[in-house]
Structures are given as C-alpha cells and as structure tokens.
Amino acid sequence: MKLFADKVIDDLIAQAAASPRGRAHFNIHTTAADPIQRFLVATQRDTYFRPHKHLTKGELAVVLRGQFDLLTFDDEGRVESRHSLGEGTGQFAYEAPPGTWHSLVALKDGSAFLEVKQGPYDPAVAVDFAPWAPAEGAESLGRYRQWLRTAKPGSLYSD
C-alpha cells in the first residue's frame, strides 16, 4: 500500500519553483515497463506544455491543486476548445483520447495534477509534438505562451 501525504505535492511545488522549466514530476509507477503510468506534476504559472498528442494511448489528468486551462487544437493549430479545470471552476479532470492535440496552461503558481496513462512507456510512440508550436527554448516561445493564455476557440497563432 502506498500513501501520499500533502508534503509530496508541497515538495514538488518547491522543486517546480526552482526548476528552469517551471515544473517537477514524481513517478508513482516503478518502471517504464509498468502497464499503468502514474505520476504527479507540479507547475509554476510560466511553465510550457508544448501542444502534443499521444498517438496510441489516451491520458487522464486530475487537478489536485490550483487551476489550469486545457486547450485542444485541430491539425493546423487552430484552437478547438478551451476548458478551465481545478479550484473554483466546477471541473477537476479531463480524459483525452489518442490523437487529440492538447496543451495545459497553468493559471496559478503551485498548481498540480495527477496524470494516468496506459503503459508501458515507449518513447518512440509516446508523444507527437505539434509542428506548428514552438519547441522549448525557441525564440518565438514567449509570444506563443502569451497567446496560449488568451487564445479563444477558432483562433490560430501567427507570428
């Protein structure tokens, strides 16, 4: 039996605050070969989840603290939907089927969620990053992240 105290999330939030990426992970599963991959993710407001899709597996995310906006996109990068999740939103989780372009935007420092995916983890097919979204470290990333904060359904990013 595993029990998880609030301190696990508190420590992850501190790690995220100290991380250049603005986030930290805690694996609950033992190995990449486990049939169910489970992990906690703590974030700062300025973290960047590059839009992506999972080719063969879906994902479930449950917000444990804070708030996030979940954005989904079409194949060209146009926003299809925007949903608020977490404290005070009336929604606390999402399940994305395979092949769904999506991204999260943290709305508060110290936000955290539990993510669950079918394993085993295979990096060759685990994630497909959107070619229309900048990679971490790209020159245009600041502008794109700002756009993500306010993008409405139907909008398409342009430099």
C-alpha positions as CSV (number, residue, x, y, z in Angstrom):
1,M,0.0,0.0,0.0
2,K,1.3,3.5,-0.9
3,L,0.0,6.6,0.9
4,F,0.7,10.1,-0.4
5,A,0.9,13.0,2.1
6,D,0.3,16.6,1.2
7,K,4.1,17.0,1.7
8,V,4.7,15.2,-1.6
9,I,2.9,17.9,-3.5
10,D,4.4,20.7,-1.3
11,D,7.9,19.4,-2.1
12,L,7.1,19.1,-5.8
13,I,5.8,22.7,-5.9
14,A,9.1,23.8,-4.3
15,Q,11.1,21.8,-7.0
16,A,9.0,23.3,-9.7
17,A,9.6,26.9,-8.4
18,A,13.4,26.1,-8.5
19,S,13.3,24.5,-12.0
20,P,14.1,26.5,-15.1
21,R,11.2,24.6,-16.8
22,G,8.8,25.7,-14.0
23,R,7.6,22.1,-13.3
24,A,8.5,18.9,-11.5
25,H,7.4,15.3,-11.7
26,F,7.0,12.5,-9.2
27,N,6.6,9.0,-10.7
28,I,4.2,6.7,-8.8
29,H,4.8,3.8,-11.1
30,T,8.0,1.8,-10.6
31,T,9.4,1.4,-14.1
32,A,8.7,2.5,-17.7
33,A,7.5,-1.1,-18.3
34,D,4.6,-0.8,-15.8
35,P,1.2,-1.4,-17.5
36,I,-0.1,1.8,-16.0
37,Q,2.0,5.0,-15.8
38,R,1.0,7.3,-12.9
39,F,2.7,10.5,-11.9
40,L,2.2,13.8,-10.1
41,V,3.1,17.1,-11.9
42,A,3.6,20.4,-10.1
43,T,3.8,23.6,-12.1
44,Q,4.5,27.3,-11.9
45,R,2.4,29.7,-13.9
46,D,5.1,30.2,-16.6
47,T,5.7,26.5,-17.4
48,Y,5.1,25.5,-21.0
49,F,3.4,22.3,-22.1
50,R,4.1,22.2,-25.8
51,P,0.9,21.2,-27.7
52,H,1.1,17.5,-28.4
53,K,-0.9,14.3,-29.0
54,H,-0.4,10.8,-27.9
55,L,-0.5,8.5,-30.9
56,T,-1.7,5.3,-29.4
57,K,-2.9,6.0,-25.9
58,G,-5.1,8.4,-24.1
59,E,-4.5,10.2,-20.9
60,L,-6.4,11.1,-17.8
61,A,-5.4,14.2,-15.7
62,V,-6.9,15.1,-12.3
63,V,-6.2,18.5,-10.9
64,L,-5.1,18.3,-7.3
65,R,-4.3,22.0,-6.6
66,G,-4.6,25.3,-8.4
67,Q,-6.1,25.9,-11.8
68,F,-5.3,25.1,-15.5
69,D,-6.8,25.8,-18.8
70,L,-7.0,22.9,-21.2
71,L,-6.8,23.7,-24.9
72,T,-7.4,21.4,-27.8
73,F,-6.4,22.1,-31.3
74,D,-7.0,20.9,-34.9
75,D,-4.2,19.6,-37.1
76,E,-3.3,23.2,-38.2
77,G,-3.1,24.6,-34.7
78,R,-6.4,26.3,-34.5
79,V,-7.9,26.3,-31.0
80,E,-10.9,23.9,-31.0
81,S,-11.8,24.3,-27.3
82,R,-10.7,25.9,-24.0
83,H,-11.8,24.5,-20.6
84,S,-10.9,25.7,-17.1
85,L,-10.1,23.0,-14.6
86,G,-9.4,23.0,-10.9
87,E,-10.3,25.1,-7.9
88,G,-13.4,27.2,-8.4
89,T,-14.1,26.1,-12.0
90,G,-16.6,23.3,-11.5
91,Q,-14.4,20.9,-13.4
92,F,-11.5,18.9,-12.0
93,A,-10.3,16.5,-14.6
94,Y,-10.1,15.6,-18.3
95,E,-9.6,12.5,-20.3
96,A,-8.0,12.9,-23.8
97,P,-8.4,10.1,-26.3
98,P,-5.4,9.2,-28.5
99,G,-4.8,11.6,-31.4
100,T,-6.1,14.7,-29.6
101,W,-3.8,17.8,-29.9
102,H,-3.8,19.4,-26.5
103,S,-1.9,21.6,-24.0
104,L,-2.3,22.9,-20.5
105,V,-1.8,26.4,-19.3
106,A,-1.2,26.8,-15.5
107,L,-3.1,29.7,-14.2
108,K,-1.6,29.8,-10.7
109,D,1.9,29.1,-9.3
110,G,1.8,25.8,-7.3
111,S,-0.8,24.1,-9.4
112,A,-0.6,20.3,-9.5
113,F,-2.2,17.3,-11.2
114,L,-2.2,13.5,-11.3
115,E,-1.7,12.0,-14.8
116,V,-2.5,8.5,-15.7
117,K,-1.7,6.7,-19.0
118,Q,-1.6,3.2,-20.3
119,G,1.9,1.7,-20.2
120,P,4.4,0.5,-20.9
121,Y,6.1,3.8,-21.8
122,D,7.6,3.7,-25.3
123,P,9.4,6.9,-26.2
124,A,9.1,6.1,-30.0
125,V,5.3,6.5,-29.9
126,A,4.6,8.2,-26.5
127,V,4.1,11.8,-27.8
128,D,4.0,13.7,-31.1
129,F,4.8,17.4,-30.6
130,A,2.8,19.9,-32.7
131,P,5.0,21.1,-35.6
132,W,3.1,24.4,-35.5
133,A,4.0,25.1,-31.9
134,P,7.5,26.3,-30.8
135,A,9.8,24.0,-29.1
136,E,11.1,24.8,-25.6
137,G,13.8,27.4,-26.0
138,A,12.7,28.7,-29.4
139,E,12.9,32.5,-29.9
140,S,9.1,32.8,-30.5
141,L,8.2,30.9,-27.4
142,G,7.4,33.9,-25.2
143,R,4.9,35.3,-27.8
144,Y,3.3,31.9,-28.2
145,R,2.9,31.3,-24.5
146,Q,1.3,34.7,-24.2
147,W,-1.1,33.8,-27.0
148,L,-2.0,30.5,-25.3
149,R,-3.1,32.4,-22.2
150,T,-5.8,34.2,-24.1
151,A,-6.5,32.2,-27.2
152,K,-10.2,31.5,-27.9
153,P,-11.8,28.7,-29.8
154,G,-11.4,29.4,-33.6
155,S,-8.1,31.4,-33.2
156,L,-4.9,30.5,-34.9
157,Y,-1.5,31.7,-33.8
158,S,0.6,33.8,-36.2
159,D,4.0,35.4,-35.6
